[in-house]
Amino acid sequence: MSLLTDSLNQIQTWLETNYPLAAESITPGLTLSEIESKIENLPFSLPNEFYELYQWSRGNSFGTPTIYTGIFDTFDGMALNTLEYAMYVFPTFEDEFEECAVDYIGKPLFPIFGTDATYLCIVGDWEEKTPSPIFYVSEIIETNHSFVSLASMMLTAAESLQANAIDFSKGYAEWDDEKCSPIYLKYNSNILELSV
């Protein structure tokens, strides 16, 4: 089992034990052939971690309230996009965020987590030996390198849950910055080295 899938399973197990309603919000994954058929019209390839994530969960339709919204990231209460929504958004995504440089070293960014105005993206045509970095894209904050990889993002979330650094008492996931910051740095400390 890979580090990414192991982290995702840790998140799900923790939620099943501590917040069963949040665990129920996590949708079942897609098969590899289902993923490939949904993205077949993309003019670029996506890294292995992308396929692994969507084999774990197919995501939730935009606007569908999910109790787990915000668990996978500290930004804006984003949830995992369905591939249908990501493919719907992607053609206009490049136009809307043109000023935010929606590419990384000349490679396209594909929105996998999002709200109606902000996204966490994976890098397309990533052929490096390291996993694809994850970028935050917003018209307001523009583009920031947010996580070293999907695995580091999920390791951050899994350990934050185990450290009770995410509070659910208000009906949504609220991150405790003081508790989460050292965990984030543990898995993403070299993020500045990777930024171009």
JOHU-V151375 format. One record per residue. N is the residue number from 0. RES is the residue in one letter. PHI is phi in degrees with one decimal (NA if undefined). NEAR is the number of other ideal C-beta (glycine too) atoms within 8 Angstrom. Layout:
N RES PHI NEAR
N RES PHI NEAR
//
This chain:
0 M NA 4
1 S -78.9 7
2 L -60.1 7
3 L -64.7 13
4 T -63.8 10
5 D -60.6 9
6 S -65.1 13
7 L -61.2 13
8 N -66.9 10
9 Q -62.3 11
10 I -60.0 14
11 Q -63.8 10
12 T -62.3 8
13 W -61.4 11
14 L -65.7 15
15 E -59.5 8
16 T -79.2 6
17 N -101.3 6
18 Y -141.5 8
19 P -55.0 8
20 L -64.3 7
21 A -67.4 14
22 A -62.1 11
23 E -66.5 7
24 S -74.6 10
25 I -78.6 9
26 T -79.1 8
27 P -65.9 4
28 G -77.2 9
29 L -100.1 10
30 T -79.3 7
31 L -58.3 8
32 S -67.7 6
33 E -64.7 8
34 I -61.2 13
35 E -59.6 8
36 S -69.2 7
37 K -75.1 10
38 I -113.0 10
39 E -60.2 6
40 N -90.6 5
41 L -68.5 11
42 P -85.7 3
43 F -151.4 9
44 S -92.8 7
45 L -120.4 11
46 P -71.2 10
47 N -57.2 6
48 E -60.5 13
49 F -58.9 13
50 Y -64.7 10
51 E -63.0 12
52 L -60.8 13
53 Y -76.6 13
54 Q -77.5 10
55 W -81.5 9
56 S -147.2 11
57 R -82.3 9
58 G 84.7 12
59 N -127.8 11
60 S -62.1 8
61 F -59.9 9
62 G 90.1 4
63 T -80.5 6
64 P -65.9 5
65 T -125.8 9
66 I -68.3 12
67 Y -85.0 13
68 T -51.7 11
69 G 97.1 14
70 I -71.4 12
71 F -82.3 12
72 D -158.1 12
73 T -96.7 7
74 F -105.3 9
75 D 55.4 6
76 G 63.6 9
77 M -74.7 14
78 A -123.4 13
79 L -66.8 10
80 N -69.6 14
81 T -70.9 11
82 L -67.2 13
83 E -61.2 8
84 Y -69.0 12
85 A -59.8 13
86 M -69.7 11
87 Y -68.4 7
88 V -74.6 12
89 F -54.3 11
90 P -60.4 7
91 T -86.1 7
92 F -55.9 12
93 E -64.7 10
94 D -69.4 7
95 E -64.4 7
96 F -107.9 11
97 E -54.6 7
98 E -69.0 6
99 C -94.2 10
100 A 55.3 6
101 V -78.4 12
102 D -149.9 8
103 Y -127.8 9
104 I 43.8 5
105 G 79.4 4
106 K -108.6 11
107 P -73.4 10
108 L -104.9 15
109 F -117.4 14
110 P -76.8 14
111 I -105.8 13
112 F -116.9 11
113 G -174.7 15
114 T -124.8 8
115 D -80.3 4
116 A -137.1 6
117 T -136.0 11
118 Y -144.4 15
119 L -109.7 16
120 C -124.2 13
121 I -103.4 14
122 V -91.0 14
123 G -81.1 12
124 D 54.3 8
125 W -81.9 12
126 E -116.4 3
127 E -73.5 5
128 K -75.2 2
129 T -92.0 5
130 P -64.2 11
131 S -64.5 12
132 P -70.4 12
133 I -113.1 14
134 F -116.2 13
135 Y -93.9 14
136 V -125.7 15
137 S -152.2 11
138 E -66.8 8
139 I -82.8 5
140 I -91.9 6
141 E 67.7 10
142 T -110.0 11
143 N -130.1 7
144 H -75.4 10
145 S -102.2 11
146 F -137.0 14
147 V -62.5 11
148 S -165.7 13
149 L -63.6 15
150 A -62.1 12
151 S -66.2 11
152 M -63.3 15
153 M -75.5 13
154 L -62.8 11
155 T -60.7 15
156 A -65.2 14
157 A -61.9 13
158 E -69.4 11
159 S -64.5 13
160 L -63.0 15
161 Q -64.8 8
162 A -89.5 8
163 N 52.8 7
164 A -92.6 10
165 I -122.3 14
166 D -102.5 9
167 F -111.2 11
168 S -64.9 4
169 K -92.9 6
170 G 91.9 5
171 Y -146.2 9
172 A -82.3 12
173 E -119.8 9
174 W -83.2 11
175 D -91.7 9
176 D -56.5 7
177 E -62.9 5
178 K -79.4 11
179 C -79.0 14
180 S -55.1 8
181 P -65.3 7
182 I -68.5 13
183 Y -57.8 10
184 L -64.2 8
185 K -58.9 9
186 Y -100.7 13
187 N -134.5 11
188 S -63.9 6
189 N -95.5 7
190 I -62.9 12
191 L -68.5 5
192 E -63.9 5
193 L -86.5 10
194 S -73.2 6
195 V -112.7 4
//
